[in-house]
């Protein structure tokens, strides 16, 4: 259907009746779409930061990264279990074990998980482990995958294709919406241009224009847009200044030895500075970060805190087992070198911390009958 437009000053804007993407057009929901996932609101007043490794390499790597980004204010955990790679010889992810690690770490930290799905047949599997299904740039026009993701019962994060127009991205989102799912997050991740100094070219203007054309929340991926870790912070600040819903950032404990996209991964040690820069930009606009505890009614907050407590319990069990195994290894090494006695500490340090003053700030919560 040929598109018509109506003149408005120096610009042209599609009339709602002319747009071929009727379900995701701004006129279908002028107030905008807010997506609530795991207590985090995407598309609201708060700025969402999704952060984590490009690819899940091990439980230890994921643990360290997730705890670091959560401590700095990220509210969504990203990570790849299935990786589409240009070379068939490159690391292509851990598959299902990676999904299980993401699920477990996300639950322990109370962070919703976003991860990519590559095959329509895997949409249900990924939906069982993740809170948001990501469709990557290479699959933006994989229509069978779009439909399968739309039917999976989870929000969908849809990335713009490397050479896709804004209209093509919105039409791809329409495929998801036609399955009855309007919980769609659009992602500007850079487009392919003649420039070779960066991996892609961040089209920040497209992200702003998307906010005018559609009611769906729009986020920016500064990692893929630049391909350079040194640029991720400044581009994240630019995204915050542009008023988008959030960013999705790749973070790694040791980028030089990352199995995937190390050059564009922010080091764990540098992530707090990135968040500080974004916070300063947001302060100028009067916007906060979106956090899992923000804007929750008491019943939802109770459910979220209960799940968080269960996750912490699972983490304590796992850590207790790891500590017991470490103690046995210490005993074996002491026996091997002929050192008498048991030198492995019997009382965990955290127990001493609880007995001391480290938790003196914790007090029972009391409520009045009117609360």
C-alpha positions in Angstrom: 0.0 0.0 0.0 1.5 3.3 -1.0 2.2 5.6 1.9 0.8 9.1 2.0 2.0 11.8 4.2 0.8 15.2 5.4 3.0 18.3 5.7 3.7 19.7 9.1 6.1 22.6 8.9 9.4 21.5 7.4 8.8 17.8 8.2 6.6 15.0 6.9 4.7 12.8 9.3 2.6 9.7 8.5 -1.0 10.2 9.2 -2.3 7.5 11.6 -4.8 6.2 8.9 -1.9 5.9 6.4 0.5 4.0 8.6 0.8 0.3 7.7 1.6 -0.6 11.3 -1.7 0.2 12.9 -1.2 -1.8 16.2 2.1 -0.3 17.1 1.4 3.2 15.8 1.4 6.0 18.4 -2.3 6.8 17.7 -3.3 3.3 19.0 -2.1 4.2 22.5 -1.2 7.9 22.7 -0.2 7.7 26.3 2.5 5.2 25.5 3.1 1.6 26.6 4.6 0.8 30.0 5.9 -2.7 30.4 6.2 -4.2 33.8 8.5 -7.2 34.1 9.8 -8.6 37.4 9.0 -5.3 39.2 10.9 -3.2 36.7 8.9 -0.7 34.6 10.1 -0.1 31.0 8.7 2.9 29.3 7.8 4.8 32.4 9.5 7.8 34.1 12.5 5.7 35.2 15.5 5.0 32.9 16.2 1.3 32.6 19.7 -0.1 32.4 20.1 -3.7 31.2 23.6 -4.9 31.6 25.6 -8.1 31.6 27.9 -10.2 29.5 27.5 -10.5 25.7 27.7 -14.3 26.2 27.4 -16.5 29.3 30.7 -18.2 29.6 30.6 -19.8 33.0 28.6 -19.5 36.3 31.5 -17.6 37.9 31.7 -15.1 35.1 28.0 -14.5 35.2 27.9 -14.3 39.0 30.6 -11.7 39.2 29.2 -9.6 36.3 25.6 -9.7 37.5 26.5 -8.7 41.1 28.6 -5.9 39.9 26.1 -4.3 37.6 23.3 -4.8 40.1 25.3 -3.0 42.8 25.8 -0.1 40.4 22.1 0.3 39.7 21.3 -1.9 36.7 17.9 -3.4 37.0 17.8 -6.0 34.2 20.3 -8.7 33.5 21.3 -9.3 30.0 23.4 -12.3 28.7 23.5 -14.6 25.7 23.0 -18.4 25.8 22.5 -18.8 22.1 24.8 -16.6 20.0 24.4 -15.8 16.3 28.0 -15.4 15.1 29.3 -14.3 11.7 31.9 -17.1 11.8 30.7 -20.7 12.4 33.9 -21.3 14.3 33.3 -18.6 16.9 31.9 -19.3 20.4 28.2 -19.7 19.9 27.0 -19.8 23.5 26.4 -22.5 26.1 22.8 -23.2 25.0 20.4 -24.6 27.6 23.0 -24.6 30.5 23.5 -20.9 29.8 19.8 -20.3 30.1 19.7 -22.1 33.4 22.6 -20.0 34.8 20.8 -16.8 33.7 17.6 -17.9 35.3 19.2 -18.8 38.6 21.4 -15.7 38.9 18.5 -13.5 37.9 16.3 -15.0 40.6 19.0 -14.7 43.2 19.5 -11.0 42.5 15.9 -10.2 41.8 16.7 -9.1 38.3 14.6 -9.8 35.2 16.6 -11.6 32.5 16.7 -10.7 28.8 18.3 -13.2 26.4 18.2 -13.9 22.7 16.1 -16.5 20.9 17.3 -17.7 17.5 14.9 -20.4 16.5 11.1 -20.4 16.5 11.2 -23.9 18.1 13.2 -22.5 21.0 10.8 -19.7 21.9 9.1 -21.8 24.6 12.4 -23.0 26.1 13.8 -19.5 26.3 10.5 -18.2 27.7 10.7 -20.8 30.5 14.0 -19.3 31.6 14.0 -15.6 30.7 11.7 -12.7 31.4 12.2 -10.9 28.1 12.8 -12.6 24.7 15.3 -10.7 22.5 15.2 -10.9 18.7 18.5 -9.8 17.4 19.3 -7.5 14.4 20.0 -10.4 12.1 16.6 -11.9 12.8 14.5 -8.7 12.7 12.8 -9.9 9.6 12.6 -13.6 10.5 8.8 -13.6 10.4 8.3 -17.1 11.8 10.5 -16.2 14.8 8.7 -12.9 15.3 5.4 -14.7 15.4 6.7 -17.5 17.7 8.1 -14.9 20.1 4.9 -13.0 20.1 3.0 -16.1 21.2 5.5 -17.1 23.9 3.8 -15.0 26.6 6.8 -12.8 27.4 7.8 -9.2 26.5 9.8 -9.0 23.3 12.9 -6.9 22.8 13.2 -6.3 19.1 16.5 -4.9 17.7 16.7 -2.9 14.5 18.3 -4.7 11.6 21.7 -3.6 10.4 20.3 -1.8 7.3 16.6 -1.6 8.2 14.5 1.5 7.9 12.3 2.8 10.7 9.3 1.6 8.8 10.7 -1.9 8.4 11.4 -2.1 12.1 7.9 -1.0 13.0 6.4 -3.5 10.6 8.5 -6.2 12.2 7.0 -5.2 15.6 3.6 -5.4 14.0 4.2 -9.1 13.4 4.7 -9.6 17.1 1.7 -7.4 17.9 -0.6 -9.4 15.6 0.0 -12.4 18.0 -1.8 -10.4 20.7 1.4 -9.2 22.4 2.0 -5.5 22.7 4.7 -5.8 25.3 7.4 -4.9 22.7 10.6 -3.0 23.4 12.3 -1.5 20.3 16.1 -1.2 20.3 18.3 1.1 18.2 21.6 -0.7 18.0 23.3 1.1 15.2 23.1 0.7 11.5 25.7 -0.2 8.8 27.1 2.8 7.0 30.2 3.7 5.0 32.1 4.4 8.2 34.6 1.8 9.3 36.1 3.5 12.4 33.2 2.1 14.5 31.4 -1.2 14.3 28.1 0.5 13.3 26.7 4.1 13.4 24.3 4.9 16.2 21.2 6.5 14.7 20.1 8.4 17.8 17.8 10.5 15.6 15.9 7.3 14.7 15.4 6.5 18.4 13.8 9.9 19.0 11.7 9.6 15.9 10.5 6.1 16.9 9.2 7.7 20.1 7.0 9.9 17.9 5.9 7.2 15.6 5.1 4.4 18.0 3.7 4.0 21.5 6.3 1.2 22.2 9.3 2.0 24.5 12.6 2.5 22.8 16.0 1.7 24.2 19.5 2.1 22.8 22.4 -0.4 22.5 25.6 1.6 22.7 27.8 -1.5 22.7 26.9 -2.8 19.3 26.5 0.7 17.9 30.1 1.6 18.5 32.0 -1.7 19.0 34.4 0.2 21.3 34.1 0.1 25.1 35.5 3.6 25.4 32.4 5.0 23.6 29.8 3.1 25.5 29.6 5.5 28.4 29.3 8.7 26.3 26.7 7.1 24.0 24.7 5.9 27.0 24.7 9.5 28.3 23.6 10.7 24.9 20.8 8.2 24.9 19.7 9.4 28.4 19.8 13.0 27.2 17.7 12.0 24.1 14.9 10.8 26.4 14.7 7.1 25.5 13.5 4.5 27.9 16.9 3.0 28.6 20.1 1.3 27.4 21.3 -2.3 27.1 25.1 -2.6 27.8 27.6 -5.4 27.6 29.8 -5.8 30.7 32.6 -8.3 31.4 35.0 -9.0 34.2 37.9 -9.4 31.8 37.1 -8.0 28.4 40.5 -8.9 26.9 39.7 -12.6 27.4 36.0 -12.5 26.6 34.8 -15.2 24.2 32.5 -12.8 22.5 32.7 -9.1 21.7 35.4 -8.2 24.2 36.3 -5.0 22.4 32.9 -3.5 23.1 32.4 -4.8 26.6 32.8 -2.4 29.5 35.0 -3.8 32.3 33.3 -4.5 35.6 35.6 -2.1 37.3 34.6 0.7 34.9 30.8 0.2 35.0 30.2 2.3 38.1 31.7 5.3 36.3 29.4 4.7 33.3 26.4 4.7 35.6 27.6 7.8 37.4 27.8 9.7 34.0 24.3 8.5 33.1 23.0 9.5 36.5 24.3 13.0 36.1 22.6 13.3 32.7 19.3 12.0 34.1 19.5 14.4 37.0 19.5 17.3 34.4 16.3 15.9 33.0 14.7 15.2 36.4 14.6 11.4 35.7 15.6 8.6 38.1 16.8 5.1 37.3 14.1 2.5 37.1 14.5 0.0 39.9 12.7 -3.2 40.8 11.2 -1.7 43.9 9.9 1.5 42.3 6.2 2.0 41.8 5.1 -1.3 43.1 1.8 -1.8 44.9 2.2 -3.7 48.3 0.9 -7.0 46.9 3.3 -7.0 44.0 6.2 -5.8 46.2 5.5 -8.7 48.6 5.6 -11.2 45.7 8.8 -9.7 44.4 10.5 -9.7 47.8 9.4 -13.3 48.4 10.9 -14.4 45.1 14.1 -12.5 46.0 14.2 -14.2 49.4 13.9 -17.6 47.7 16.7 -16.7 45.4 18.9 -15.7 48.3 18.1 -19.0 50.0 19.2 -20.9 46.9 22.3 -18.9 46.7 23.2 -19.6 50.4 22.8 -23.3 49.8 25.0 -23.2 46.8 27.7 -21.1 48.6 27.5 -23.5 51.6 28.2 -26.4 49.3 31.1 -24.6 47.6 32.5 -23.7 51.0 32.4 -27.3 52.2 34.1 -28.5 49.0 36.8 -25.8 49.5 37.3 -27.0 53.1 37.9 -30.5 51.9 40.4 -29.4 49.3 42.3 -27.4 52.0 42.4 -30.5 54.2 43.7 -32.6 51.4 46.4 -30.1 50.5 47.4 -29.8 54.2 47.7 -33.5 54.4 49.8 -33.6 51.2 52.3 -31.1 52.4 52.4 -32.6 55.9 51.0 -29.7 57.7 49.4 -30.9 61.0 45.9 -29.9 62.1 43.1 -28.4 60.3 43.7 -24.8 59.2 40.5 -24.3 57.2 38.4 -21.8 59.1 35.4 -23.5 60.8 33.2 -20.4 61.2 32.4 -18.5 58.1 33.4 -14.9 58.2 29.8 -13.8 57.4 28.7 -15.4 60.7 31.1 -13.3 62.6 29.8 -10.2 60.7 26.2 -11.0 61.7 27.3 -11.3 65.4 29.1 -8.0 65.2 28.0 -4.6 64.3 27.7 -5.1 60.5 24.0 -5.7 60.7 23.2 -3.4 63.6 21.3 -1.1 61.2 18.7 -3.8 60.6 15.7 -3.4 62.8 12.3 -5.2 62.9 9.7 -3.5 60.7 6.5 -2.6 62.6 3.3 -1.4 61.1 0.2 0.1 62.5 -3.2 -1.4 61.8 -3.9 1.4 59.4 -0.9 0.7 57.2 
